[in-house]
Amino acid sequence: MTDTLNAGARPVTKPSNPRFSSGPCAKHPGFSLSDLSDAPLGRSHRAAPGKAKLAAAIDRTRAILGVPDDYRIGIVPASDTGAYEMAMWTMLGARPVTMLAWESFGAGWVTDVVKQLKLDADVRTADYGALPSLDIDPDRDICFTWNGTTSGVRVANADWIDDDRTGLTLCDATSAAFAMDLPWDKLDVATFSWQKVLGGEGAHGILILSPRAVERLESYTPAWPLPKIFRLTKGGKLIDGIFRGETINTPSMMAVEDYLVALDWAETLGLSGLISRADASAQHVWDFCESRDWIANLADDPATRSTTSVCLKFTDPNLPADFAKRVAKRLDVEGVAFDIASYRDAPAGLRIWCGSTVEPDDVAALMPWIEWAYRAELAA
Ligand SMILES: Cc1ncc(COP(=O)(O)O)c(C=O)c1O
């Protein structure tokens, strides 16, 4: 009631942390740089302390995400992009491929496959807010993004992936891992970076491979050359060391330490606790939009709404093109919310990161500020 009466009034309470960027995302609550003091800096990553840290990062990733024992987990160069590109460039071309894209990052993977690898792919795209058809031949490889970070649209589940498929599924899960349930039996390749849901640092990617993905790597040689940082096999055999923490090239032990510290925090909540935090934050945004007609979720179908990168649009089609940017700027200047203008390629609007490191109370506190900034900008 108070909210309705005071709609548009300047709120009193600011979010305690204004960091709602969709990447790099907020550090976990309580984070301090001094927590990284155990990083083995100035030592070889191949010496015992570094090796132990890298192996721990892999083992603890497996434990918290429930990755099956027969799946491999590797730490690879170049963040999620590196991990996903590595998978596409080493595995695709063996059979026909279907590319699913409904926002900017998925579209980037299509460009790779069609323009760089020059594969004759079945490309299925959808506009921002929607999903393409998921009715797919199980004999084809499938490339898709679990959560489209720039449109705020995710797949609702993996029921559309055949249990008896012969093709591989390559899933860019970077804005889903740790905040959404990932059904490992449906995913042959999954990738993510540390800078997303756990609020870690960019630099390294995580590459997760099912036994069938390993079989592909060991039985298929692509027609194109592979740079050293993409090579996962030697003499037709998987390079096992990569999946024990013997990285292809030099990792940042500072970034590794930061990931381990984020895992310390994550383990206190467990996967379900991490998921619940994102769900609770997203629900605050959904409830806010539900009771207002001037702002709406960009995702058309509620079942596909992201719980991490929640994307919003202003519904009035007559607003100036830079309206949303100005709203975001106002909130930035107030120190209420940083980096919430929609992604550069996405429709104008707001994107509020609700991943697990963000406090749900902060998202709730942000909502009246959005109303305030909207009204202030209209008045201006
Ligand atoms: C869905 C998706 N894929 C890939 C990337 C690229 O990730 P990185 O910069 O960690 O390589 C992002 C980053 O926002 C993303 O959201």
PDBQT file of the ligand as one rigid body, heavy atoms in Angstrom, charges set to zero:
ROOT
HETATM    1  C1  LIG A 401      26.184 -16.722 -22.341  1.00  0.00    +0.000 C 
HETATM    2  C2  LIG A 401      27.579 -16.174 -22.350  1.00  0.00    +0.000 A 
HETATM    3  N1  LIG A 401      28.506 -16.805 -23.080  1.00  0.00    +0.000 NA
HETATM    4  C3  LIG A 401      29.769 -16.355 -23.115  1.00  0.00    +0.000 A 
HETATM    5  C4  LIG A 401      30.167 -15.245 -22.397  1.00  0.00    +0.000 A 
HETATM    6  C5  LIG A 401      31.588 -14.805 -22.467  1.00  0.00    +0.000 C 
HETATM    7  O1  LIG A 401      32.159 -15.097 -21.244  1.00  0.00    +0.000 OA
HETATM    8  P1  LIG A 401      33.698 -14.772 -20.937  1.00  0.00    +0.000 P 
HETATM    9  O2  LIG A 401      33.861 -13.310 -21.141  1.00  0.00    +0.000 OA
HETATM   10  O3  LIG A 401      33.823 -15.204 -19.518  1.00  0.00    +0.000 OA
HETATM   11  O4  LIG A 401      34.499 -15.560 -21.881  1.00  0.00    +0.000 OA
HETATM   12  C6  LIG A 401      29.245 -14.581 -21.608  1.00  0.00    +0.000 A 
HETATM   13  C7  LIG A 401      29.641 -13.380 -20.850  1.00  0.00    +0.000 C 
HETATM   14  O5  LIG A 401      28.850 -12.601 -20.397  1.00  0.00    +0.000 OA
HETATM   15  C8  LIG A 401      27.917 -15.056 -21.591  1.00  0.00    +0.000 A 
HETATM   16  O6  LIG A 401      27.008 -14.439 -20.847  1.00  0.00    +0.000 OA
ENDROOT
TORSDOF 0
